[in-house]
Amino acid sequence: MNPKRKTLVVSAFLLMLASAFTDNLRASLIPLLHNELGMSFAHTGGLLLTVAGVAGALFNTQLLRIEDHQGIRGIVFFAASLMLLTAVLAIQVSGAATLALMSIPLGGAITSLGTVSNLLMVMGSETGETPDRAHDTSTTTLDARSARRAKMLAGLHLMYGAGALTAPAIAGLAFAKNLAWPWIFSVPLTLIAMPAIWSLRLGPGKQTSATRLKNGETSARLPLWRGMSPAEWFVVAIFLAYVTGEVLASMWMPSFLMDHFKLDFEHANKTSAGFFLTFSVARLLVVIFMRERFHKPLVYFPLILGACLMITGIVLSQPGKSSSGLVFLFPLAGIIGPFFPMMLARVSTLYHESWQRLTVVILTTMQVALALSHVILGAVFDELGAQRAYLIPPALLIIAGCGSFAFLKRSRASSG
């Protein structure tokens, strides 16, 4: 790997870790700000999650315009500036209005950092073939490029798990030492520093404006939503079904286990931690064992199997049976982990002319879907009960699995 691509990969890892840390920090800030500001959990969570999610989607729509004019330097500094603005505004938080103001750049920082990290990793996964060879759509070349990219993206998304574990640990340490909570934002700012310094070496447009024109990738210059084909919207729908199902499954798992199985708080959270452990191990196996061939069944088979394990545990279990062996099906459902990096690897390889725009559209619409889905599931949870509400996440995962099977089956026809 040449030095430039190595820098792209390292920068992608650091930006993803910063995004994951900041994203998961919100879980620790909700109860803290609830007590400190005297706000309800619903109000505090709504600002830090829903407002931030919608704001993140709006900021993300501008990434390709910035990249088109300023290249890598522009998008890295855009994400970094939002993180810096968040840290500055955090010092001023004293009530609902100032918390809402902080949540706007907070959502933008989380989403932009995550998106930019994916873009940099896909760029770093290239090996320097000539354009003709790099865009060869023969099965052998597609499988080789998809396999290499899946391996690297799986490694990248392992950083999200690291951020999810690190954020509450560092937050707890800061609170134990009576440090003011805004200082915790110095952690992601430190992680962003290296990519920001590196990008200073690049002039405006140096990243790939010339490369994109050379390779015929003019579609990224179009407005984000314009010119999307039905096949591309189908891909977006698959990702939305998966991401919504996966996030709802993981974030609502403790509530479901406590309400339905009557597990205590500690046991429910340990079971949920088991889900994340399985999830991370599944992605790690992709990094270790992926070779020069892309194995399509590894995209949809674990996803459908994991969803079926959840449905089995939900349908066959009886309320209040905390000793039920069916509880152990839920951590095992973490085998769905390989889907996102492997599917994104295949999509970005097939859509070589529009992968940047398609990636941004996926990650932008994802934020809006997540912001709304928690409200919807919470309402169903209250009205129909935990057992019925928790069938929604695995149902979405099965939809994503069937959709990815159909997409991969006809992927040669949609490759260009």
C-alpha positions as CSV (number, residue, x, y, z in Angstrom):
1,M,0.0,0.0,0.0
2,N,1.5,3.3,-1.0
3,P,1.9,6.2,1.5
4,K,-1.1,8.2,0.2
5,R,-3.5,5.2,0.5
6,K,-2.1,4.3,3.9
7,T,-2.8,7.8,5.1
8,L,-6.3,7.6,3.6
9,V,-6.9,4.3,5.5
10,V,-5.5,5.6,8.9
11,S,-7.5,8.9,8.5
12,A,-10.7,6.8,7.9
13,F,-10.1,4.8,11.0
14,L,-9.6,7.9,13.2
15,L,-12.6,9.7,11.8
16,M,-14.9,6.7,12.3
17,L,-13.6,6.3,15.8
18,A,-14.3,10.0,16.5
19,S,-17.8,9.6,15.0
20,A,-18.6,6.5,17.0
21,F,-17.3,8.0,20.2
22,T,-19.4,11.1,19.8
23,D,-22.5,9.2,18.7
24,N,-22.4,6.9,21.7
25,L,-21.5,9.7,24.1
26,R,-25.1,10.9,23.9
27,A,-26.3,7.8,25.8
28,S,-24.2,9.0,28.8
29,L,-25.2,12.7,28.4
30,I,-29.0,12.1,28.4
31,P,-29.2,11.1,32.1
32,L,-26.5,13.7,33.0
33,L,-28.3,16.6,31.3
34,H,-31.6,15.4,32.6
35,N,-30.3,15.9,36.2
36,E,-28.2,19.0,35.5
37,L,-30.8,20.9,33.5
38,G,-33.9,19.6,35.1
39,M,-35.3,18.5,31.7
40,S,-37.4,15.3,31.1
41,F,-35.7,12.3,29.5
42,A,-38.0,12.6,26.5
43,H,-37.1,16.3,26.0
44,T,-33.3,15.7,26.5
45,G,-33.3,12.6,24.3
46,G,-35.3,14.3,21.6
47,L,-32.8,17.1,21.3
48,L,-29.7,14.9,21.4
49,L,-31.1,12.2,19.1
50,T,-34.0,13.4,16.9
51,V,-32.9,17.0,16.4
52,A,-29.3,15.9,15.9
53,G,-30.3,13.2,13.5
54,V,-32.3,15.5,11.2
55,A,-29.6,18.2,11.4
56,G,-27.0,15.6,10.5
57,A,-28.9,14.6,7.4
58,L,-29.2,18.2,6.3
59,F,-25.5,18.9,6.7
60,N,-24.6,15.6,5.0
61,T,-26.3,16.7,1.8
62,Q,-23.6,19.3,1.3
63,L,-20.6,17.0,1.4
64,L,-20.3,16.3,-2.3
65,R,-20.6,20.0,-3.2
66,I,-17.8,20.7,-0.8
67,E,-15.7,17.7,-2.1
68,D,-16.3,18.8,-5.6
69,H,-14.7,22.2,-5.0
70,Q,-12.3,21.6,-2.1
71,G,-11.5,17.8,-2.3
72,I,-10.6,15.8,0.7
73,R,-9.3,18.9,2.5
74,G,-12.8,20.4,2.3
75,I,-14.8,17.5,3.6
76,V,-12.4,16.7,6.4
77,F,-12.3,20.3,7.6
78,F,-16.1,20.6,7.2
79,A,-16.6,17.7,9.6
80,A,-13.9,18.9,11.9
81,S,-15.3,22.4,12.1
82,L,-18.7,21.0,13.1
83,M,-17.1,19.0,15.9
84,L,-15.2,22.1,17.1
85,L,-18.4,24.2,17.0
86,T,-20.1,21.5,19.0
87,A,-17.4,21.6,21.7
88,V,-17.6,25.4,21.9
89,L,-21.4,25.5,22.1
90,A,-21.3,22.7,24.8
91,I,-19.6,25.1,27.2
92,Q,-22.6,27.5,26.8
93,V,-25.4,24.9,27.4
94,S,-27.6,26.0,30.3
95,G,-31.1,25.0,29.2
96,A,-33.3,23.6,26.4
97,A,-32.6,26.3,23.9
98,T,-28.8,26.2,24.2
99,L,-28.9,22.3,24.2
100,A,-30.9,22.4,21.0
101,L,-28.4,24.8,19.5
102,M,-25.5,22.5,20.3
103,S,-27.4,19.5,19.0
104,I,-27.5,20.9,15.4
105,P,-23.7,20.9,14.8
106,L,-23.5,17.7,17.0
107,G,-25.7,15.8,14.5
108,G,-23.7,17.3,11.6
109,A,-20.4,16.2,13.1
110,I,-21.5,12.7,13.8
111,T,-23.0,12.1,10.4
112,S,-20.3,13.9,8.4
113,L,-17.4,12.2,10.2
114,G,-19.0,8.8,9.6
115,T,-19.7,9.5,5.9
116,V,-16.2,11.0,5.2
117,S,-14.6,8.0,6.9
118,N,-16.4,5.6,4.6
119,L,-15.5,7.7,1.5
120,L,-11.8,7.8,2.5
121,M,-11.7,4.0,3.1
122,V,-13.3,3.3,-0.3
123,M,-10.7,5.6,-1.9
124,G,-7.9,3.8,0.1
125,S,-9.1,0.4,-1.0
126,E,-8.1,1.1,-4.6
127,T,-4.9,-0.5,-5.7
128,G,-3.9,1.8,-8.5
129,E,-5.1,-0.1,-11.6
130,T,-5.6,1.8,-14.8
131,P,-9.2,3.1,-15.1
132,D,-10.1,0.5,-17.7
133,R,-8.9,-2.4,-15.6
134,A,-10.3,-0.9,-12.3
135,H,-13.7,-0.6,-13.9
136,D,-13.7,-4.0,-15.6
137,T,-17.1,-5.6,-14.7
138,S,-16.0,-9.2,-15.2
139,T,-17.0,-11.5,-12.4
140,T,-13.4,-12.2,-11.4
141,T,-12.4,-8.6,-11.2
142,L,-15.6,-7.5,-9.4
143,D,-15.2,-10.3,-6.9
144,A,-11.5,-9.5,-6.2
145,R,-12.2,-5.7,-5.8
146,S,-15.3,-6.3,-3.7
147,A,-13.5,-8.8,-1.5
148,R,-10.6,-6.4,-0.8
149,R,-13.0,-3.5,-0.2
150,A,-15.2,-5.6,2.1
151,K,-12.2,-6.6,4.2
152,M,-11.1,-3.0,4.6
153,L,-14.7,-1.7,5.3
154,A,-15.3,-4.4,7.9
155,G,-12.1,-3.3,9.6
156,L,-13.3,0.3,9.5
157,H,-16.7,-0.5,11.0
158,L,-15.0,-2.4,13.8
159,M,-14.0,1.1,14.9
160,Y,-17.6,1.9,15.6
161,G,-17.7,-0.9,18.2
162,A,-14.5,0.5,19.7
163,G,-16.2,3.9,20.0
164,A,-19.3,2.4,21.5
165,L,-17.2,0.8,24.3
166,T,-14.9,3.8,24.8
167,A,-17.4,6.6,25.1
168,P,-19.3,5.5,28.2
169,A,-16.0,4.4,29.9
170,I,-14.3,7.8,29.3
171,A,-17.5,9.6,30.3
172,G,-17.7,7.7,33.5
173,L,-14.1,8.4,34.3
174,A,-14.6,12.1,33.6
175,F,-17.7,12.3,35.8
176,A,-15.9,10.4,38.6
177,K,-13.1,13.0,38.5
178,N,-15.7,15.9,38.5
179,L,-14.6,17.2,35.1
180,A,-17.1,19.4,33.3
181,W,-18.9,17.3,30.7
182,P,-18.0,19.6,27.7
183,W,-14.4,18.7,28.1
184,I,-15.2,15.1,26.9
185,F,-15.4,16.5,23.4
186,S,-11.7,17.0,23.5
187,V,-11.4,13.3,22.8
188,P,-12.9,13.3,19.3
189,L,-11.2,16.6,18.5
190,T,-7.9,14.9,19.3
191,L,-8.7,12.0,17.0
192,I,-9.6,14.4,14.2
193,A,-6.4,16.4,14.5
194,M,-4.2,14.0,12.4
195,P,-6.6,13.7,9.4
196,A,-7.1,17.5,9.5
197,I,-3.3,18.2,9.5
198,W,-2.7,15.7,6.7
199,S,-5.4,17.2,4.6
200,L,-3.8,20.6,4.8
201,R,-1.2,19.3,2.4
202,L,-3.8,19.0,-0.2
203,G,-4.9,22.0,-2.3
204,P,-8.5,22.6,-3.3
205,G,-9.8,19.9,-5.5
206,K,-6.7,17.8,-5.3
207,Q,-8.4,14.7,-3.9
208,T,-10.2,13.3,-6.9
209,S,-11.8,16.0,-8.9
210,A,-9.4,15.3,-11.7
211,T,-9.5,11.6,-11.0
212,R,-13.3,11.6,-11.1
213,L,-13.4,13.4,-14.4
214,K,-10.7,11.0,-15.8
215,N,-12.8,8.0,-14.7
216,G,-16.1,9.5,-16.0
217,E,-17.6,9.9,-12.6
218,T,-19.5,13.1,-13.4
219,S,-22.7,12.1,-11.6
220,A,-21.2,13.3,-8.3
221,R,-21.5,16.8,-9.7
222,L,-25.3,16.6,-9.9
223,P,-27.5,17.6,-7.0
224,L,-27.5,14.8,-4.5
225,W,-31.0,13.4,-5.3
226,R,-31.1,14.1,-9.1
227,G,-30.6,11.4,-11.6
228,M,-30.9,8.5,-9.1
229,S,-32.0,5.4,-11.0
230,P,-34.7,3.0,-9.7
231,A,-31.9,0.4,-9.1
232,E,-30.0,2.9,-7.0
233,W,-33.1,3.8,-4.9
234,F,-33.6,0.0,-4.5
235,V,-30.1,-0.2,-3.0
236,V,-30.9,2.8,-0.7
237,A,-34.1,1.0,0.5
238,I,-32.2,-2.1,1.3
239,F,-29.7,-0.2,3.5
240,L,-32.5,1.8,5.2
241,A,-34.3,-1.5,6.1
242,Y,-31.1,-3.0,7.5
243,V,-29.8,0.0,9.4
244,T,-33.2,0.8,10.9
245,G,-33.7,-2.9,11.9
246,E,-30.2,-3.3,13.3
247,V,-30.2,-0.1,15.4
248,L,-33.8,-0.7,16.7
249,A,-32.8,-4.3,17.6
250,S,-29.7,-3.2,19.5
251,M,-30.9,-0.1,21.2
252,W,-34.3,-1.5,22.3
253,M,-32.9,-4.9,23.3
254,P,-32.5,-4.0,27.0
255,S,-36.0,-2.5,27.2
256,F,-37.5,-5.6,25.6
257,L,-35.6,-8.1,27.7
258,M,-36.6,-6.2,30.9
259,D,-40.2,-5.8,30.0
260,H,-40.8,-9.2,28.4
261,F,-38.5,-11.6,30.2
262,K,-38.4,-9.5,33.4
263,L,-34.6,-9.5,33.5
264,D,-33.0,-7.2,35.9
265,F,-31.1,-4.1,34.5
266,E,-27.6,-5.7,34.8
267,H,-28.6,-9.0,33.2
268,A,-30.4,-7.2,30.3
269,N,-27.4,-5.0,29.6
270,K,-25.0,-7.9,29.7
271,T,-27.2,-9.8,27.2
272,S,-27.2,-6.7,24.9
273,A,-23.4,-6.5,25.3
274,G,-23.3,-10.1,24.0
275,F,-25.1,-8.9,20.9
276,F,-22.4,-6.3,20.2
277,L,-19.7,-8.8,21.0
278,T,-21.1,-11.3,18.4
279,F,-21.6,-8.4,16.0
280,S,-18.0,-7.3,16.3
281,V,-16.6,-10.8,16.1
282,A,-18.6,-11.5,12.9
283,R,-17.0,-8.4,11.3
284,L,-13.6,-9.4,12.5
285,L,-14.0,-12.8,10.8
286,V,-14.5,-10.9,7.5
287,V,-11.3,-9.0,8.1
288,I,-9.4,-12.2,8.9
289,F,-10.8,-14.7,6.4
290,M,-11.9,-12.6,3.4
291,R,-9.6,-13.5,0.5
292,E,-9.7,-12.7,-3.2
293,R,-13.3,-13.8,-3.8
294,F,-16.4,-12.1,-2.7
295,H,-18.8,-14.6,-1.1
296,K,-22.3,-13.2,-1.8
297,P,-24.2,-15.5,0.7
298,L,-22.2,-14.0,3.5
299,V,-24.2,-10.8,2.9
300,Y,-27.8,-12.0,3.2
301,F,-27.6,-15.4,4.9
302,P,-26.3,-14.3,8.3
303,L,-28.8,-11.4,8.2
304,I,-31.8,-13.6,7.6
305,L,-30.6,-16.2,10.1
306,G,-30.0,-13.6,12.8
307,A,-33.5,-12.1,12.2
308,C,-35.0,-15.6,12.4
309,L,-33.3,-16.2,15.8
310,M,-34.8,-13.1,17.1
311,I,-38.3,-13.9,15.9
312,T,-38.0,-17.4,17.4
313,G,-37.1,-16.0,20.7
314,I,-39.9,-13.4,20.6
315,V,-42.7,-15.7,19.4
316,L,-41.9,-18.8,21.4
317,S,-41.1,-17.2,24.7
318,Q,-43.5,-16.6,27.5
319,P,-43.6,-13.3,29.4
320,G,-41.8,-13.3,32.7
321,K,-39.7,-16.3,32.1
322,S,-36.3,-14.8,33.0
323,S,-34.7,-18.2,33.1
324,S,-35.8,-19.1,29.6
325,G,-33.1,-20.5,27.3
326,L,-34.5,-18.4,24.5
327,V,-32.9,-15.3,26.0
328,F,-29.6,-16.6,24.5
329,L,-30.9,-16.3,21.0
330,F,-30.7,-12.5,21.2
331,P,-26.9,-12.2,21.6
332,L,-26.5,-14.7,18.8
333,A,-28.5,-12.4,16.5
334,G,-25.3,-10.3,16.3
335,I,-24.2,-12.5,13.4
336,I,-25.8,-9.9,11.2
337,G,-22.7,-7.8,11.6
338,P,-21.0,-8.4,8.2
339,F,-23.9,-7.1,6.2
340,F,-23.2,-3.3,6.1
341,P,-19.5,-3.4,5.2
342,M,-19.9,-6.2,2.7
343,M,-23.0,-4.8,1.0
344,L,-21.4,-1.3,0.8
345,A,-18.2,-2.8,-0.6
346,R,-20.2,-4.6,-3.4
347,V,-22.3,-1.5,-4.2
348,S,-19.4,0.9,-4.3
349,T,-17.6,-1.5,-6.6
350,L,-20.5,-2.0,-9.0
351,Y,-21.5,1.6,-9.1
352,H,-18.0,2.9,-9.9
353,E,-19.4,6.1,-11.6
354,S,-21.7,7.2,-8.8
355,W,-20.5,5.4,-5.6
356,Q,-19.7,8.7,-3.8
357,R,-23.1,10.1,-4.3
358,L,-24.8,6.8,-3.5
359,T,-22.9,6.4,-0.3
360,V,-23.8,9.9,0.8
361,V,-27.5,9.3,-0.1
362,I,-27.5,6.1,1.9
363,L,-25.9,7.7,5.0
364,T,-28.1,10.8,4.8
365,T,-31.5,9.1,4.5
366,M,-30.4,6.7,7.2
367,Q,-30.2,9.6,9.7
368,V,-33.8,10.7,9.0
369,A,-35.1,7.1,9.2
370,L,-33.4,6.5,12.5
371,A,-34.6,9.8,14.0
372,L,-38.2,8.8,13.2
373,S,-38.0,5.0,13.8
374,H,-37.3,5.4,17.5
375,V,-40.4,7.5,18.0
376,I,-42.5,5.0,16.0
377,L,-41.2,1.9,17.8
378,G,-41.6,3.6,21.2
379,A,-45.3,4.3,20.4
380,V,-45.9,0.7,19.3
381,F,-44.1,-0.5,22.4
382,D,-46.4,1.5,24.6
383,E,-49.6,0.7,22.7
384,L,-49.2,-3.0,21.8
385,G,-46.6,-4.2,24.2
386,A,-42.9,-5.3,24.0
387,Q,-43.5,-8.7,22.3
388,R,-45.3,-7.2,19.3
389,A,-43.2,-4.1,19.0
390,Y,-39.9,-6.0,19.0
391,L,-41.0,-8.0,15.9
392,I,-40.5,-4.8,13.9
393,P,-36.6,-4.9,13.9
394,P,-36.2,-8.5,12.7
395,A,-39.0,-8.0,10.1
396,L,-36.9,-5.1,8.7
397,L,-33.8,-7.2,8.7
398,I,-35.5,-10.0,6.7
399,I,-36.7,-7.4,4.2
400,A,-33.1,-6.2,3.8
401,G,-31.8,-9.7,3.5
402,C,-34.3,-10.6,0.8
403,G,-33.7,-7.3,-1.0
404,S,-29.9,-7.9,-0.9
405,F,-30.4,-11.4,-2.3
406,A,-32.4,-10.0,-5.2
407,F,-29.8,-7.2,-5.8
408,L,-26.8,-9.5,-5.7
409,K,-28.5,-12.0,-8.0
410,R,-28.9,-9.4,-10.7
411,S,-25.9,-7.2,-9.8
412,R,-24.1,-7.8,-13.1
413,A,-27.0,-6.1,-14.9
414,S,-26.9,-3.1,-12.5
415,S,-23.1,-2.6,-12.7
416,G,-22.8,0.4,-14.7
